[in-house]
Amino acid sequence: MSLSFDPVAFNLAEGLKHWGTVMLVVAIVAFFTALVTSLLASGLAGPWQLFVHLGGGFQDLAGTSLRRCLALSQLTFREALRRKTLWVFAVFAVLFLFAGWFLSDVTADADLQVKNYVSFVLRTISWLILPVALLLSCWGLPEDIKARSLHTVVTKPVRRHEIVIGRVLGFAAIGGLVLGIMSAVGYVWINRQLPESMRSQLTARVPVYGDIRFVDNEGQDKDAQGNILIEGINTGDENMFRSFVEGNTKSRAIWEFSNVDPARLEGGGRLVLESSFQAFRTYKGNIEKQLLCQFTLVNSTKKLKVPLKAFEVREFRRNVYDVAAENPSLQDTDGKTVELAELLAGGKLQVETACLSSAQFLGMARPDLFVRLPDRPFAVGYFKSIANIGLMMLMVVVLGVMSGCFLKGPVATMLTLFIVIVGRMAHGFLDTLVTGKVQYHNPHVQFQGAGPIDALYRILTHMTPGVALEDKPLFRVINWLDNQALTVLWAIRSMFPDFTAYDTTEYTANAFDVPWAEAMLPNLAMAAGYCLPWIIVGYFSLRLRELESK
């Protein structure tokens, strides 16, 4: 049960810089668009009205009353209950009532059985909570305006942005109630449905990942250009997520771990390595006999090298290697006894991985080997995934309320649904368009594509993408135009949140804890980065809207 992706820590400073750049570009474009529109519509009085509204907006924001916002959110909560929102529990109950028939004894493998149950619960909650948030938020304000119930509110000393914030808080509260009940029921259901023998698999492993590099079968760790080898041997896989090392040669995969403090390890110094390697056999041999693998612990600072006892690789299974249990005494290549604390001095550790089976290959990628810290309870990882679903629900609520501020219910629903669908299903395609890079076989190696005009020129002239354009005035103009087109695409891509990031089911279903730096922090930052401008847009839309117009 290894991850099929490569978790990378989120750079908060870089994210804030990106967000600030996008907001600045959008604000400038929106301001000049509004300025030109006001000039065309009202002449010289238009810009003055624009500045009046902007000044009034900042004045309203400065006078925000939390008490009024909470009162409006309480009113919204009660209205949502009256609209039979909690009927979603009936659908949820029916799904869980019959799910056990189809999930029980699907496989005898405990890991896969646990994965099926956890994935079913989290994905069911995710797909049921989104329609609730979508319909409530998109139809709330338009229906109130149509029924003229909002007129009673706006006649009170309530600012328009407080109405928007109150709606968001109210719909988020009812969605949070639904989410909380469903997540609690799902947690109990998982524990009750799983057989007693499989409940030990419900855990949240805490991995420490390292950086990987390779050594070829001649013992060289750099290519002809002097670059460090980040890939091993290609055995012909179309999707080369893993590189391979050749058995019984000098070929190695080397992981470099940092921040491996003995105090963080289990028992204050118990080193556990967990791996999940792929075997490639050049001949069948004894199919019941697994390939042999050997770890070697290296501390380059102290020049210590400790080979460990070899073990058989269980294909498609987790291989948990307890260094102390398998090697009662650690000895370096000279036969000198070495303490684990000495190997981990400075918090850095290298792990060399070799295949000992002749003419066979072992495939590995960066997340396939990690130092395993003490496990956390399954509830920790489970409710972290629920929290990510809650953040996604909050974004849908804010987006729906914003759409309802200037659109009618059906149109607001279609707009919100369109943004959600693009964010969940087409965000990777937008990334490809913006970067001009396409992943080709190996996800760590990207194929550099061309801009639209560059691509058109290559098609017409039958020029392959691998051939660079000459440094001529025509080609410089083409590159400049392509850069402008990519800038526009970059701005458009930034308007759509990456909703796939909020699906952390893979972590929890594969018995991993949901990491803070790789999953929780970026999702929190993205939710705040999108919700803030959406609320501002909703406020100004409601401020400029004629409520008498249904």
SULJOFEN-V883414 format. One record per residue. N is the residue number from 0. D_CENTER is the distance of its C-alpha to the mean C-alpha in Angstrom with 2 decimals. Layout:
n;d_center
N;D_CENTER
N;D_CENTER
This chain:
n;d_center
0;18.56
1;16.50
2;12.90
3;12.81
4;10.12
5;10.54
6;8.60
7;9.69
8;10.66
9;10.10
10;13.50
11;14.50
12;17.76
13;16.45
14;14.04
15;17.13
16;19.22
17;17.15
18;17.15
19;20.86
20;21.69
21;20.22
22;21.93
23;25.13
24;25.25
25;24.63
26;27.18
27;29.75
28;29.48
29;29.65
30;32.59
31;34.64
32;33.98
33;35.22
34;38.10
35;39.30
36;38.96
37;40.96
38;43.61
39;44.06
40;44.18
41;46.32
42;47.80
43;48.11
44;47.45
45;43.91
46;42.44
47;44.29
48;42.72
49;39.27
50;39.85
51;41.33
52;38.24
53;35.99
54;38.31
55;38.44
56;34.69
57;34.46
58;37.41
59;35.78
60;32.56
61;34.79
62;36.63
63;33.74
64;34.96
65;32.60
66;35.35
67;35.52
68;31.75
69;31.84
70;34.92
71;33.34
72;30.22
73;32.65
74;34.48
75;31.36
76;30.42
77;33.91
78;33.91
79;30.71
80;32.41
81;35.49
82;33.58
83;32.93
84;29.18
85;29.31
86;30.54
87;26.96
88;27.77
89;30.37
90;27.91
91;25.66
92;28.80
93;29.97
94;26.78
95;26.92
96;30.67
97;30.60
98;27.34
99;29.15
100;31.57
101;29.06
102;26.79
103;29.64
104;30.76
105;28.55
106;28.46
107;30.37
108;27.51
109;26.31
110;22.80
111;22.28
112;24.01
113;21.80
114;18.65
115;20.28
116;21.15
117;17.91
118;15.94
119;18.75
120;18.73
121;15.08
122;14.98
123;18.44
124;17.63
125;14.71
126;17.06
127;20.05
128;18.84
129;17.71
130;21.29
131;22.82
132;20.93
133;21.52
134;25.24
135;26.08
136;24.66
137;25.89
138;29.35
139;30.10
140;31.52
141;33.05
142;34.88
143;36.14
144;37.44
145;39.07
146;40.69
147;41.64
148;40.41
149;38.40
150;41.72
151;42.79
152;39.80
153;40.13
154;43.82
155;42.95
156;42.04
157;38.35
158;36.35
159;34.18
160;30.95
161;31.73
162;31.90
163;28.41
164;27.04
165;29.11
166;27.79
167;24.16
168;24.97
169;27.07
170;24.71
171;21.84
172;24.38
173;25.39
174;21.85
175;21.16
176;24.38
177;23.49
178;20.05
179;21.77
180;24.53
181;22.48
182;20.16
183;23.39
184;25.12
185;22.31
186;22.32
187;26.11
188;26.12
189;23.99
190;26.38
191;29.44
192;28.68
193;27.83
194;31.02
195;32.09
196;31.75
197;28.01
198;27.03
199;26.96
200;23.79
201;21.99
202;20.61
203;17.65
204;18.02
205;17.25
206;16.97
207;17.96
208;16.91
209;19.30
210;19.91
211;21.73
212;24.77
213;27.56
214;31.35
215;33.26
216;36.12
217;38.58
218;36.95
219;35.64
220;32.30
221;32.51
222;33.15
223;36.19
224;34.74
225;34.04
226;30.25
227;28.51
228;27.64
229;23.91
230;24.70
231;27.18
232;29.31
233;28.29
234;29.85
235;29.32
236;25.97
237;24.74
238;21.09
239;21.58
240;18.43
241;20.95
242;24.05
243;27.25
244;29.99
245;33.55
246;35.50
247;38.52
248;38.10
249;36.91
250;33.46
251;30.81
252;27.10
253;26.75
254;23.91
255;24.24
256;22.92
257;23.31
258;23.56
259;24.98
260;27.35
261;29.76
262;29.52
263;25.83
264;26.77
265;27.99
266;31.58
267;31.53
268;31.72
269;30.88
270;28.82
271;26.82
272;25.14
273;22.98
274;22.61
275;21.95
276;23.86
277;24.98
278;28.73
279;30.56
280;34.27
281;36.89
282;39.42
283;39.23
284;41.55
285;41.23
286;38.11
287;38.14
288;38.04
289;34.63
290;34.02
291;34.71
292;32.29
293;33.14
294;31.27
295;32.99
296;32.08
297;32.86
298;33.40
299;34.24
300;35.56
301;38.14
302;38.57
303;38.02
304;37.13
305;37.07
306;36.81
307;35.70
308;37.06
309;35.81
310;34.03
311;33.44
312;30.00
313;29.09
314;27.30
315;24.24
316;24.53
317;23.43
318;26.02
319;26.46
320;28.91
321;30.62
322;32.38
323;35.10
324;35.86
325;36.17
326;37.94
327;40.36
328;41.49
329;39.46
330;41.66
331;41.12
332;42.63
333;45.98
334;46.17
335;45.63
336;43.88
337;40.67
338;38.93
339;35.16
340;35.13
341;36.81
342;34.19
343;31.40
344;33.37
345;31.31
346;28.06
347;27.60
348;27.96
349;28.08
350;27.92
351;29.73
352;29.20
353;32.05
354;33.06
355;36.68
356;37.45
357;39.53
358;38.53
359;35.19
360;31.66
361;28.56
362;25.11
363;22.32
364;19.05
365;17.50
366;15.54
367;18.72
368;20.60
369;19.84
370;21.99
371;21.65
372;22.19
373;23.76
374;21.85
375;20.81
376;21.76
377;19.75
378;19.84
379;17.74
380;14.64
381;15.53
382;15.94
383;12.80
384;11.02
385;13.75
386;13.14
387;9.63
388;11.61
389;14.23
390;12.34
391;11.56
392;15.23
393;16.41
394;15.04
395;16.81
396;19.86
397;20.13
398;19.74
399;22.31
400;24.69
401;24.57
402;25.41
403;28.17
404;29.75
405;31.05
406;30.79
407;32.34
408;30.48
409;30.16
410;29.14
411;26.62
412;25.09
413;24.94
414;23.41
415;20.65
416;20.06
417;20.03
418;17.34
419;15.12
420;15.95
421;15.36
422;11.92
423;11.00
424;13.27
425;14.32
426;11.80
427;11.86
428;15.61
429;15.80
430;14.21
431;16.89
432;19.56
433;18.88
434;18.67
435;21.33
436;19.68
437;19.21
438;17.87
439;21.07
440;21.28
441;19.68
442;16.03
443;17.21
444;20.05
445;19.77
446;22.72
447;23.80
448;24.69
449;27.10
450;27.30
451;28.97
452;32.48
453;32.17
454;31.09
455;34.00
456;36.42
457;35.38
458;35.84
459;39.26
460;40.42
461;38.93
462;37.18
463;34.38
464;31.07
465;31.83
466;34.92
467;34.54
468;36.36
469;39.48
470;39.88
471;41.98
472;42.15
473;41.00
474;37.87
475;37.10
476;37.34
477;35.02
478;32.39
479;32.78
480;32.44
481;29.33
482;27.77
483;28.68
484;27.20
485;23.88
486;23.98
487;24.45
488;21.62
489;19.36
490;20.51
491;19.98
492;16.40
493;15.71
494;17.21
495;14.49
496;11.20
497;8.04
498;8.08
499;6.08
500;2.80
501;5.68
502;6.63
503;6.75
504;10.11
505;10.07
506;10.29
507;12.98
508;14.79
509;15.23
510;16.69
511;14.25
512;13.72
513;10.35
514;10.59
515;11.28
516;10.83
517;7.60
518;5.68
519;8.61
520;10.15
521;7.84
522;7.35
523;11.09
524;11.97
525;10.56
526;12.37
527;15.42
528;15.46
529;15.69
530;17.76
531;20.42
532;21.59
533;21.39
534;23.73
535;26.01
536;26.25
537;27.03
538;29.66
539;31.48
540;31.37
541;32.98
542;35.37
543;36.65
544;36.80
545;40.21
546;39.77
547;43.05
548;41.48
549;39.86
